[in-house]
Amino acid sequence: MPERNSRDKPSTREASRGLPGAPGGPEVSGVSGLPGMTGPPGADETDAERRRRRARFLRELAEARALRDRVQPRRAKAARLRHAMRMRTFRW
């Protein structure tokens, strides 16, 4: 049985999963390490790009919360009540 040195040759599963840094995976920027952020390392992003990315993230976060509230109504109700109690006891 031939010996396989796994350190020299990465598995094909890593490439097919799309892991950053894996051969065939998504391109990763040297600045942030985020997929899809291409560019030379050290390139400064503009404020508009950063705000656009942040707005997209916040939209997706709100969408995920809304989905969680729809599929787990009891947990959503408990979270609403906890938030209301926090706001009621907060000193303005």
JOLIN-V341026 format. One record per helix or strand. SS is the DSSP state (hx for helix, st for strand). FROM is the first residue (numbers start at 1). TO is the last residue. If there is no record, write none. Layout:
BEGIN
ss->{SS & SS}
from->{FROM & FROM}
to->{TO & TO}
END
This chain:
BEGIN
ss->{hx & st & st & hx & hx}
from->{12 & 28 & 35 & 47 & 73}
to->{17 & 28 & 35 & 71 & 89}
END
